[in-house]
Amino acid sequence: MIKKIENAVSELKLSWEKLTIGSIERIHSVIAGIASDPEIQNFLDKATHNLPKGIEIHRDQKEGFILLAYPEFKDTYRAPHNHGDAWVIYAVVSGEVQMGSYLNSPRTDRSDRLILKSQETLKAGDTRIYFSGEIHDTFCKSENAVVLRLTSTDLREEEKAGRMK
């Protein structure tokens, strides 16, 4: 099963070499495959059990993408945000996580006004991609959930540069 994760990371690296919308779809498919594999689900449920910040599965030194798995707990809400210039793929490994997408329709005084565009509940094996600048929120609906998150770059750098909102 660890070999399955290593193989998936190898596929991610290959797809990243010539990044296009098509290769991002392949990356999306690889992440969905990891999230829906029963052996990997079981492994990640156990591996993240007592680690609130989760585990970093892979940090690519050449391309900068990061794959991590982390637990979510009932009623945990992450307010609307974006990831700056980074794009992200979320995949639910276990449990249920509701994700909303928002449009920003600034008021005349230039303050933000968020309009809920869509909302969906993701279950084990379901994925969602948000491209740079897209605003979204998350809410854990089940007792516990485990989420895979692939980011195109280190979000700490995006935050440090002031690009995340």
C-alpha positions as CSV (number, residue, x, y, z in Angstrom):
1,M,0.0,0.0,0.0
2,I,2.9,2.4,0.6
3,K,4.1,1.3,-2.8
4,K,0.7,2.4,-4.2
5,I,1.3,5.9,-2.8
6,E,4.9,5.9,-4.1
7,N,3.6,4.9,-7.6
8,A,0.9,7.7,-7.4
9,V,3.6,10.3,-6.5
10,S,5.7,9.1,-9.5
11,E,2.6,9.7,-11.7
12,L,2.2,13.1,-10.2
13,K,5.8,14.0,-11.0
14,L,5.4,12.8,-14.6
15,S,2.2,14.8,-15.1
16,W,3.9,17.9,-13.7
17,E,6.7,17.9,-16.2
18,K,4.6,19.6,-18.9
19,L,1.8,21.2,-17.0
20,T,-1.4,21.7,-19.0
21,I,-5.1,21.5,-18.3
22,G,-4.9,17.9,-19.5
23,S,-2.1,17.0,-17.2
24,I,-3.9,18.7,-14.3
25,E,-6.9,16.4,-15.1
26,R,-4.5,13.4,-14.9
27,I,-3.2,14.7,-11.6
28,H,-6.8,15.1,-10.4
29,S,-7.4,11.5,-11.5
30,V,-4.4,10.2,-9.6
31,I,-5.5,12.0,-6.4
32,A,-9.0,10.5,-6.8
33,G,-7.5,7.1,-7.2
34,I,-5.5,7.4,-3.9
35,A,-8.6,8.7,-2.1
36,S,-10.8,5.8,-3.2
37,D,-8.4,3.0,-2.7
38,P,-9.6,1.0,0.4
39,E,-6.1,0.0,1.5
40,I,-4.8,3.6,1.3
41,Q,-8.0,4.9,3.0
42,N,-7.4,2.5,5.9
43,F,-3.7,3.5,6.1
44,L,-4.4,7.2,6.1
45,D,-7.2,6.9,8.6
46,K,-4.7,5.3,11.0
47,A,-1.7,7.5,10.1
48,T,-3.6,10.7,10.7
49,H,-5.6,9.6,13.8
50,N,-3.6,11.5,16.5
51,L,-2.0,14.1,14.2
52,P,-4.2,17.2,14.0
53,K,-1.9,18.8,11.4
54,G,-1.8,15.6,9.4
55,I,1.1,14.1,7.6
56,E,3.0,15.4,4.6
57,I,3.1,12.5,2.1
58,H,5.3,14.3,-0.5
59,R,7.0,17.6,-1.0
60,D,8.4,17.9,-4.4
61,Q,11.7,19.8,-4.3
62,K,11.9,20.4,-8.0
63,E,8.3,21.4,-8.8
64,G,7.2,22.6,-5.4
65,F,3.9,20.7,-5.1
66,I,2.9,19.3,-1.7
67,L,0.6,16.3,-1.0
68,L,-0.6,15.9,2.6
69,A,-3.3,14.1,4.5
70,Y,-5.0,15.6,7.5
71,P,-8.0,14.8,9.8
72,E,-11.0,17.0,10.2
73,F,-13.4,16.8,13.1
74,K,-17.2,17.3,13.3
75,D,-18.3,20.8,12.8
76,T,-14.8,22.2,11.9
77,Y,-15.4,25.1,9.6
78,R,-12.8,26.8,7.5
79,A,-14.1,30.2,6.5
80,P,-14.1,31.3,2.9
81,H,-10.5,31.7,1.6
82,N,-8.4,31.3,-1.5
83,H,-4.9,30.0,-1.9
84,G,-3.4,33.0,-3.6
85,D,-1.6,32.0,-6.8
86,A,-1.7,28.3,-5.9
87,W,-4.3,25.8,-7.0
88,V,-5.4,22.9,-4.9
89,I,-7.1,19.5,-5.2
90,Y,-9.0,18.2,-2.2
91,A,-10.0,14.6,-2.0
92,V,-12.0,13.1,0.8
93,V,-10.5,9.8,2.0
94,S,-13.2,9.1,4.7
95,G,-16.1,10.9,6.2
96,E,-18.0,13.8,4.7
97,V,-16.8,17.4,4.0
98,Q,-19.0,20.1,2.6
99,M,-17.3,22.6,0.3
100,G,-18.7,25.8,-1.0
101,S,-17.5,28.0,-3.8
102,Y,-17.9,31.8,-3.7
103,L,-17.8,34.8,-6.0
104,N,-16.6,38.1,-4.6
105,S,-18.9,41.0,-5.6
106,P,-17.3,44.0,-4.0
107,R,-19.5,46.7,-2.6
108,T,-19.3,50.3,-3.7
109,D,-17.0,51.0,-0.7
110,R,-14.7,48.2,-2.0
111,S,-15.4,45.9,0.9
112,D,-15.9,42.2,0.0
113,R,-19.3,40.7,-0.4
114,L,-19.2,36.9,-1.0
115,I,-21.9,35.2,-2.9
116,L,-22.3,31.5,-2.5
117,K,-22.0,30.0,-6.0
118,S,-22.3,26.3,-5.2
119,Q,-22.1,23.9,-2.3
120,E,-21.5,20.2,-2.3
121,T,-20.9,17.4,0.1
122,L,-17.9,15.3,-0.7
123,K,-17.7,11.7,0.5
124,A,-14.9,9.1,0.4
125,G,-13.3,9.2,-3.0
126,D,-14.8,12.5,-4.1
127,T,-12.5,15.3,-5.2
128,R,-12.7,19.0,-5.9
129,I,-10.2,21.3,-7.6
130,Y,-9.9,25.0,-6.9
131,F,-7.7,27.1,-9.3
132,S,-5.7,30.1,-8.1
133,G,-7.8,32.8,-6.6
134,E,-11.0,30.7,-6.3
135,I,-12.7,31.3,-3.0
136,H,-14.0,28.3,-1.1
137,D,-14.8,27.1,2.4
138,T,-15.0,23.7,4.1
139,F,-17.2,22.2,6.8
140,C,-16.7,18.7,8.3
141,K,-20.2,17.1,8.5
142,S,-19.2,13.7,9.8
143,E,-17.8,12.7,13.2
144,N,-14.3,12.5,11.6
145,A,-13.0,12.9,8.1
146,V,-9.6,12.5,6.5
147,V,-8.8,14.8,3.6
148,L,-6.0,14.6,1.0
149,R,-4.8,18.0,-0.2
150,L,-2.5,18.6,-3.1
151,T,-1.3,22.2,-3.5
152,S,0.7,23.4,-6.5
153,T,3.0,25.3,-4.1
154,D,3.7,25.8,-0.4
155,L,0.8,27.8,1.0
156,R,3.0,29.3,3.7
157,E,4.8,31.1,0.9
158,E,1.5,32.3,-0.6
159,E,0.4,33.6,2.8
160,K,3.8,35.3,3.5
161,A,3.6,37.1,0.1
162,G,0.1,38.4,1.0
163,R,-1.6,36.6,-1.9
164,M,-4.0,34.6,0.2
165,K,-7.3,36.1,1.3
